[in-house]
Amino acid sequence: MKRLMYLFVLLIIFSTSSCSLFDEEHGLTTAEIIEGLKTALEIGADTATTKLSVTDGYYADDVVKILLPEEADIIYDNLDVLDNWLPSGRTIIENKLEDLVLAVNRSAEDAADDALPILKNAITGLTITDGLDILEGSVPNDPNPSPGFDSLAATHYLEIATKSDLVIIFSEPMNNSLQTPLVGGISAYSLWEDITSTYNTAVELYNLVPFQPDLETVDTDLGEYVTQKAMDGLFIKVGEEEKNIRRDPFQWGIDILERVFGYDL
């Protein structure tokens, strides 16, 4: 009797496990779905870093081009007010602001190669417990879910799960690139330091004059800002590749992509 009961319990456990690990509608196991999702993300990471690491990868692409932080707008907006305290400095600042846009994008392009192993490590270590939901265009734990089918669900899941950690890891290669003289023999950090120090000196002089509202000086962590924006661009490109895979999973000739994403084509 005890033996029969033991076998009965084993049968229930086996049946329950089998149902949870096999999706009859798609003819796939949970493990296969997860493998397919991770393979798609790895291809996206490869493509993203390849596209963004070339000259003009960021700079010439309006979708991912890194613009200057808000503090740069404060500087630009106050140049008219500071004319008397910026002898010849206005033209210098305006020119350097233009150079800075190019420099931060060149820095992001320079660091993009270093992002590939960072992204791949994150994908390899990614825990996916809701693979079927992601495959069907839903992002678990998404604070801002997209209405309807999300064709970037895997990318959004990766971003939610890993982005804050990836920004920290990516900050070192990004900061190294920002310190490298990539535009006109000067680095993005040096350009930003020249701009802000010139502007802040003029503001301090201006604020000594009585009976006028004070202007604020500017101080921002350029490295943190550019790292965040560069990583945003990488995720955008990963997402574009996920969308391509969902649209036509057969163009790569990879069996797991064809089986996971081609089930309803």
C-alpha positions as CSV (number, residue, x, y, z in Angstrom):
1,M,0.0,0.0,0.0
2,K,2.8,2.4,0.9
3,R,4.6,1.6,-2.3
4,L,1.5,2.3,-4.3
5,M,1.0,5.6,-2.5
6,Y,4.7,6.5,-3.2
7,L,4.3,5.8,-6.9
8,F,1.1,7.8,-7.0
9,V,2.9,10.8,-5.4
10,L,5.8,10.5,-7.9
11,L,3.3,10.4,-10.7
12,I,1.6,13.6,-9.6
13,I,5.0,15.4,-9.2
14,F,6.2,14.2,-12.6
15,S,2.9,15.2,-14.3
16,T,3.0,18.7,-12.7
17,S,6.6,19.3,-13.5
18,S,6.1,18.1,-17.1
19,C,3.2,20.5,-17.6
20,S,5.1,23.4,-16.2
21,L,8.2,22.7,-18.3
22,F,6.4,22.1,-21.6
23,D,4.1,24.5,-23.5
24,E,1.8,22.4,-25.6
25,E,0.6,25.3,-27.7
26,H,4.1,26.1,-29.0
27,G,5.6,22.6,-28.7
28,L,8.5,24.0,-26.7
29,T,9.9,23.4,-23.2
30,T,10.5,26.3,-20.8
31,A,14.3,25.7,-21.2
32,E,14.0,26.1,-25.0
33,I,12.0,29.3,-24.7
34,I,14.6,30.8,-22.4
35,E,17.4,29.6,-24.6
36,G,15.7,31.3,-27.6
37,L,15.2,34.5,-25.7
38,K,18.8,34.7,-24.5
39,T,20.1,33.9,-28.0
40,A,18.1,36.7,-29.4
41,L,19.4,39.1,-26.8
42,E,23.0,37.9,-27.5
43,I,22.6,38.6,-31.2
44,G,21.1,42.0,-30.3
45,A,24.1,42.8,-28.1
46,D,26.5,41.8,-30.9
47,T,24.7,43.9,-33.4
48,A,24.2,46.9,-31.1
49,T,27.9,47.1,-30.2
50,T,29.0,46.6,-33.8
51,K,26.7,49.4,-35.1
52,L,27.6,51.9,-32.3
53,S,31.3,51.3,-32.1
54,V,32.1,52.7,-35.5
55,T,32.7,56.4,-36.3
56,D,29.3,58.2,-36.2
57,G,27.6,55.2,-34.7
58,Y,26.1,57.4,-32.1
59,Y,26.8,60.9,-33.6
60,A,25.0,60.4,-36.9
61,D,22.0,58.4,-35.5
62,D,19.4,60.8,-34.3
63,V,17.7,58.0,-32.3
64,V,20.8,57.4,-30.0
65,K,22.8,60.6,-30.5
66,I,23.9,61.9,-27.1
67,L,23.0,65.5,-26.6
68,L,24.4,67.7,-23.8
69,P,23.1,67.7,-20.3
70,E,20.6,70.4,-19.2
71,E,23.4,72.4,-17.6
72,A,24.6,73.2,-21.1
73,D,21.3,74.8,-21.9
74,I,21.7,77.0,-18.8
75,I,25.1,78.1,-20.0
76,Y,23.8,78.8,-23.5
77,D,20.7,80.7,-22.4
78,N,22.8,83.0,-20.1
79,L,25.5,84.0,-22.7
80,D,23.6,87.2,-23.6
81,V,23.4,88.3,-20.0
82,L,27.1,87.5,-19.4
83,D,28.4,89.3,-22.5
84,N,30.3,92.0,-20.5
85,W,31.9,89.4,-18.3
86,L,32.9,87.1,-21.1
87,P,35.4,89.1,-23.3
88,S,35.7,86.9,-26.3
89,G,34.5,84.0,-24.1
90,R,31.1,83.8,-25.7
91,T,32.5,82.5,-29.1
92,I,34.9,80.2,-27.3
93,I,32.1,78.6,-25.3
94,E,29.7,78.3,-28.3
95,N,32.4,76.6,-30.3
96,K,33.4,74.3,-27.5
97,L,29.8,73.3,-26.9
98,E,29.6,72.1,-30.5
99,D,32.9,70.3,-30.1
100,L,31.6,68.8,-26.8
101,V,28.6,67.2,-28.5
102,L,30.9,65.5,-31.0
103,A,33.4,64.5,-28.2
104,V,30.8,62.8,-26.0
105,N,29.5,60.8,-28.9
106,R,33.0,59.8,-30.0
107,S,33.6,58.7,-26.5
108,A,30.5,56.6,-26.5
109,E,31.5,55.1,-29.8
110,D,35.0,54.4,-28.4
111,A,33.6,52.6,-25.4
112,A,30.9,50.6,-27.2
113,D,33.3,47.7,-27.9
114,D,33.8,47.3,-24.1
115,A,30.1,47.1,-23.6
116,L,29.8,43.7,-25.5
117,P,31.2,41.4,-22.8
118,I,29.3,43.4,-20.1
119,L,26.0,42.9,-21.9
120,K,26.8,39.2,-22.7
121,N,27.6,38.5,-19.1
122,A,24.4,40.1,-18.0
123,I,22.4,38.0,-20.5
124,T,24.1,34.8,-19.5
125,G,23.4,35.4,-15.9
126,L,19.8,36.6,-16.5
127,T,17.2,34.7,-14.6
128,I,14.1,34.2,-16.7
129,T,11.1,32.6,-14.9
130,D,8.4,33.9,-17.2
131,G,9.8,33.0,-20.6
132,L,6.4,32.3,-22.2
133,D,5.1,35.7,-21.2
134,I,8.1,37.4,-22.7
135,L,7.8,35.4,-25.8
136,E,4.2,36.4,-26.2
137,G,5.1,40.1,-25.8
138,S,4.5,40.7,-22.1
139,V,7.2,42.0,-19.7
140,P,6.9,40.7,-16.1
141,N,7.3,43.4,-13.4
142,D,7.3,46.2,-15.9
143,P,6.4,49.4,-14.0
144,N,5.3,51.0,-17.3
145,P,3.8,48.2,-19.4
146,S,3.2,48.7,-23.1
147,P,-0.4,48.3,-24.2
148,G,-0.9,45.2,-26.3
149,F,2.0,43.1,-27.7
150,D,5.5,44.3,-26.8
151,S,7.8,43.3,-29.6
152,L,10.8,44.4,-27.4
153,A,9.7,42.4,-24.4
154,A,13.0,40.5,-24.0
155,T,15.0,43.6,-24.3
156,H,12.8,45.5,-21.8
157,Y,13.0,42.6,-19.4
158,L,16.8,42.6,-19.7
159,E,16.9,46.4,-19.2
160,I,14.7,46.3,-16.1
161,A,16.7,43.5,-14.5
162,T,20.2,44.6,-15.3
163,K,20.5,48.2,-16.4
164,S,21.3,49.8,-13.0
165,D,24.2,47.4,-12.5
166,L,25.4,47.6,-16.1
167,V,25.7,51.4,-15.9
168,I,28.0,51.0,-12.9
169,I,30.1,48.4,-14.7
170,F,30.2,50.4,-17.9
171,S,31.2,53.6,-16.2
172,E,34.9,52.6,-16.1
173,P,35.4,52.1,-19.9
174,M,33.2,55.1,-20.5
175,N,35.2,57.4,-18.3
176,N,38.4,56.2,-19.9
177,S,37.0,57.2,-23.3
178,L,35.8,60.6,-22.0
179,Q,39.4,61.2,-20.8
180,T,40.8,60.3,-24.2
181,P,41.5,63.2,-26.7
182,L,39.3,62.1,-29.5
183,V,38.3,65.5,-31.0
184,G,40.8,68.1,-32.0
185,G,43.4,66.7,-29.6
186,I,41.2,67.3,-26.6
187,S,39.0,65.1,-24.5
188,A,35.4,65.5,-23.7
189,Y,36.2,65.9,-20.0
190,S,38.7,68.7,-20.8
191,L,36.2,70.5,-23.0
192,W,33.5,70.3,-20.3
193,E,35.9,71.6,-17.7
194,D,37.0,74.5,-20.0
195,I,33.3,75.4,-20.7
196,T,32.1,75.2,-17.1
197,S,35.1,77.0,-15.5
198,T,34.9,79.9,-18.0
199,Y,31.1,80.2,-17.5
200,N,31.3,79.9,-13.7
201,T,34.0,82.5,-13.5
202,A,31.8,84.9,-15.4
203,V,28.8,84.1,-13.3
204,E,30.8,84.8,-10.1
205,L,31.8,88.2,-11.4
206,Y,28.3,89.0,-12.6
207,N,26.8,88.1,-9.2
208,L,29.0,90.7,-7.5
209,V,27.0,93.4,-9.1
210,P,24.2,94.6,-6.8
211,F,20.5,95.0,-7.6
212,Q,20.3,92.2,-10.1
213,P,19.2,88.6,-9.8
214,D,22.0,86.1,-9.3
215,L,22.8,83.5,-11.9
216,E,23.5,79.9,-10.9
217,T,26.8,78.2,-11.6
218,V,26.7,74.8,-13.1
219,D,28.2,71.5,-12.0
220,T,27.4,68.1,-13.3
221,D,29.0,64.7,-13.5
222,L,29.6,64.4,-17.2
223,G,30.7,60.8,-16.9
224,E,27.6,59.6,-15.1
225,Y,25.4,61.4,-17.6
226,V,27.1,60.1,-20.8
227,T,27.4,56.6,-19.4
228,Q,23.6,56.5,-18.8
229,K,22.9,57.9,-22.3
230,A,25.3,55.6,-24.0
231,M,23.7,52.6,-22.3
232,D,20.3,53.8,-23.3
233,G,21.5,53.8,-26.9
234,L,22.8,50.2,-26.6
235,F,19.4,49.0,-25.3
236,I,17.6,50.8,-28.1
237,K,19.8,48.9,-30.6
238,V,19.4,45.6,-28.9
239,G,15.6,46.1,-29.0
240,E,15.8,46.9,-32.7
241,E,17.4,43.5,-33.3
242,E,14.9,41.7,-31.2
243,K,12.2,43.2,-33.3
244,N,14.0,42.0,-36.5
245,I,14.2,38.5,-35.0
246,R,10.5,38.4,-34.2
247,R,9.7,39.6,-37.7
248,D,11.9,37.0,-39.4
249,P,13.6,34.5,-37.2
250,F,14.8,32.4,-40.2
251,Q,17.4,34.9,-41.6
252,W,20.1,33.9,-39.1
253,G,19.9,30.1,-39.8
254,I,19.9,29.4,-36.0
255,D,17.6,26.5,-35.1
256,I,16.6,27.7,-31.6
257,L,15.5,31.1,-33.0
258,E,13.5,29.4,-35.7
259,R,11.7,27.1,-33.3
260,V,11.1,29.7,-30.6
261,F,10.1,32.7,-32.7
262,G,8.9,31.0,-35.8
263,Y,6.1,28.9,-34.2
264,D,3.3,31.1,-35.5
265,L,4.8,32.3,-38.8
